[in-house]
Amino acid sequence: MSVIIKRESGKISSRKHRSHRLCRMAIKREKVPLIRVAIAGDHNLFRESLCALLEFKGGFCVVGQGSNEDEALHVAHTSKPDILLLDLSVPQKSSREVMRELNDSGLSLRVIVLTDFISKSDTFELLHLGAKGVVLKNSGVEILLEAIHKVMAGEYWINRDELQILIEAATESPVEVGPKNSFGLTARELEITAAVVQAYSNREIAEKFSLSEQTVKHHLTHIFDKLGVYSRLELALFAADHGLVQAS
């Protein structure tokens, strides 16, 4: 089933209203609330295919679609999705404008950017503009579903290879850093922070410093609390922004 936003004399097409009724019926049948998803991109076939895929997989309700930046904003404000899948095939400048407006709107939706290719500086900028994840279109279906669920759980989603690219972008960018400040981190916590920036897994950090994985998790909990971050990506970006680590 597809949901297409069409503006006809200031009214939304009846097709959308039928879809919303079906979504409400599906939500009533589900014991676990469905994730409300909106899709924005300028290729009709891509949007229709993605819509069909999500509804086939189950657990999702596609509440709206938009083919340009104005429709994306309209859907975000009127359909109140949990997740907006924003395709960067919408002109890139406009996508940034969409991100800025959504970031300032106070809406609780989370944005996942879909793209064929994106540079490290553009990825870094989009995350700072409020995107919660970046997924390449050539990724497998399960990758997209995992990204949506991770973002719904309050995390950022980005694959391991891109994490190091982001840190390189952050440390290459001219950032004004005050006097060096460890923010209360111990020497060991700084070492673990540096390993996170290098995209080490907990197991690899444990092996590197001859620790147990549980001890690594314990250190990360303290690091997150001290810095006020909630994920490894936020920790890595914070460390790069505040000069806690240097690009290797």
C-alpha positions in Angstrom: 0.0 0.0 0.0 1.3 3.4 -0.8 0.6 6.9 0.5 1.1 9.8 -1.8 0.7 13.4 -0.8 -1.0 15.4 -3.6 -2.0 19.0 -3.3 -5.3 19.6 -5.1 -6.9 22.9 -4.4 -5.3 22.9 -0.9 -6.6 19.4 -0.1 -4.9 16.2 0.5 -6.0 13.4 -1.8 -8.6 10.9 -0.5 -6.0 8.1 -1.0 -4.1 9.4 1.9 -7.2 9.5 4.2 -8.0 5.9 3.2 -4.4 4.9 4.1 -4.6 6.7 7.4 -7.7 4.7 8.3 -6.0 1.5 7.4 -3.0 2.5 9.5 -5.2 3.2 12.5 -6.9 -0.2 12.0 -3.5 -1.9 11.8 -2.3 -0.1 15.0 -5.4 -1.4 16.9 -4.6 -4.9 15.8 -0.9 -4.7 16.9 0.1 -5.4 20.5 3.3 -3.4 19.9 2.7 0.1 18.5 3.7 0.4 14.8 6.5 2.8 13.9 5.0 5.7 11.9 7.3 6.4 8.9 7.2 9.2 6.3 9.3 9.0 3.1 10.7 12.0 1.2 12.4 11.7 -2.2 12.0 12.8 -5.8 11.8 9.3 -7.4 8.3 7.9 -7.3 9.3 4.3 -7.9 11.8 4.4 -5.1 9.2 5.8 -2.6 6.6 3.3 -3.7 9.0 0.4 -3.4 10.2 1.5 0.0 6.7 2.0 1.2 5.7 -1.5 0.0 8.8 -3.0 1.6 8.2 -1.5 5.0 4.5 -2.5 5.1 5.4 -6.0 3.9 8.0 -6.5 6.7 5.4 -5.5 9.3 5.8 -3.3 12.4 5.6 -0.1 10.3 2.9 2.3 9.1 3.8 4.6 6.3 1.8 7.8 7.1 3.0 10.0 4.2 5.2 10.7 1.3 6.7 13.8 -0.3 8.5 14.4 -3.5 10.2 17.7 -2.7 11.3 19.7 0.3 8.0 21.5 0.8 6.0 18.2 0.8 8.6 16.7 3.1 8.0 19.5 5.6 4.2 19.3 5.1 4.2 15.6 5.9 6.4 16.0 8.9 4.1 18.7 10.4 0.7 17.1 9.5 1.3 13.3 9.7 3.5 13.4 12.8 5.8 10.4 11.8 8.2 8.9 14.3 10.8 8.5 11.5 11.3 10.6 8.3 13.4 8.8 5.6 14.9 11.7 3.7 16.4 10.8 0.3 19.2 13.1 -0.7 18.0 12.8 -4.3 15.9 15.7 -3.2 18.4 18.5 -4.1 21.1 18.6 -1.5 20.8 22.3 -0.6 17.1 21.8 -0.1 17.8 18.7 2.1 19.9 20.9 4.4 17.1 23.4 4.5 14.7 20.7 5.5 17.0 19.5 8.2 17.4 23.0 9.6 13.7 23.7 9.7 12.9 20.4 11.3 15.6 20.9 13.8 14.1 24.2 14.8 10.5 23.0 14.7 10.4 21.2 18.0 8.9 18.1 16.3 9.8 14.8 17.9 10.5 12.9 14.7 13.8 11.4 13.9 15.5 11.8 10.5 17.4 9.0 8.7 19.1 10.2 5.5 19.1 7.8 2.5 21.7 8.4 -0.2 23.7 6.8 -3.1 26.9 8.5 -2.0 27.8 11.1 0.6 31.1 12.8 1.4 32.5 12.7 4.9 32.0 16.5 5.3 28.4 16.3 4.2 27.7 13.4 6.6 29.3 15.3 9.5 27.2 18.4 8.6 23.9 16.5 8.4 24.4 14.8 11.8 25.1 18.2 13.3 21.9 19.5 11.6 20.0 16.8 13.5 20.0 13.7 11.3 20.0 10.5 13.5 21.4 8.2 10.9 22.8 7.8 7.4 22.1 4.7 5.3 23.4 4.1 1.8 20.8 2.9 -0.7 22.9 -0.1 -1.7 22.7 -1.4 1.8 20.7 -4.5 2.5 17.1 -4.4 3.7 18.1 -5.6 7.1 20.5 -2.7 7.4 17.8 -0.2 6.9 15.5 -1.9 9.3 18.2 -2.1 11.9 18.9 1.6 11.4 15.3 2.5 12.0 15.0 0.4 15.2 18.3 1.8 16.5 17.2 5.3 15.9 13.8 4.7 17.5 15.7 3.4 20.6 17.4 6.8 20.8 20.7 5.9 19.2 22.5 7.2 16.2 23.1 4.8 13.3 26.1 4.7 11.2 28.3 1.8 10.1 31.8 1.3 11.5 33.7 2.3 8.4 31.9 5.7 8.3 32.6 6.4 12.0 36.3 6.8 11.3 35.5 9.0 8.3 33.4 11.2 10.5 36.1 11.6 13.1 38.6 12.5 10.4 36.2 15.1 9.1 35.7 16.6 12.5 39.4 16.8 13.3 40.2 18.2 9.8 37.6 21.0 10.2 38.8 24.2 11.8 37.4 24.0 15.3 38.2 26.6 18.1 39.2 24.6 21.1 39.8 26.2 24.5 42.5 25.1 27.0 42.9 21.4 26.9 40.3 19.8 29.2 40.0 16.2 30.1 36.4 16.8 31.4 37.2 14.7 34.4 38.2 11.6 32.4 40.9 9.4 33.9 43.9 8.3 31.9 42.3 4.9 31.2 39.0 6.6 30.2 40.9 8.8 27.7 42.6 5.8 26.2 39.2 4.0 25.8 37.8 7.2 24.3 40.6 7.3 21.8 39.9 3.6 20.9 36.2 4.4 20.3 37.2 7.2 18.0 39.3 4.7 16.1 36.1 2.5 15.7 37.3 -0.3 18.0 34.6 -2.7 19.3 34.4 -3.4 23.0 36.1 -6.8 22.4 39.0 -5.1 20.6 39.3 -2.5 23.3 39.4 -5.2 25.9 42.1 -7.0 24.0 44.1 -3.8 23.4 44.3 -2.9 27.1 44.1 -6.5 28.6 40.7 -5.8 30.2 37.5 -7.8 30.3 34.6 -6.6 28.1 32.6 -6.0 31.2 35.3 -3.6 32.5 35.2 -1.8 29.2 31.4 -1.4 29.4 31.9 -0.1 33.0 34.4 2.5 31.8 32.1 3.6 28.9 29.2 4.1 31.3 31.4 6.4 33.4 32.6 8.2 30.2 29.1 8.7 28.9 27.9 10.1 32.3 30.9 12.5 32.6 30.5 13.9 29.1 26.7 13.8 28.9 26.6 11.7 25.7 24.4 8.7 25.0 26.2 6.7 22.2 29.6 5.8 20.8 29.0 8.2 17.9 28.2 11.1 20.2 31.3 10.2 22.2 33.5 10.2 19.1 32.1 13.5 17.8 32.5 15.1 21.3 36.1 13.9 21.6 36.9 15.3 18.1 35.2 18.6 18.7 36.9 19.2 22.1 40.4 18.1 21.2 40.4 15.0 23.4 41.9 13.0 20.5 43.8 13.8 17.3 43.2 12.3 13.9 45.5 9.4 13.3 
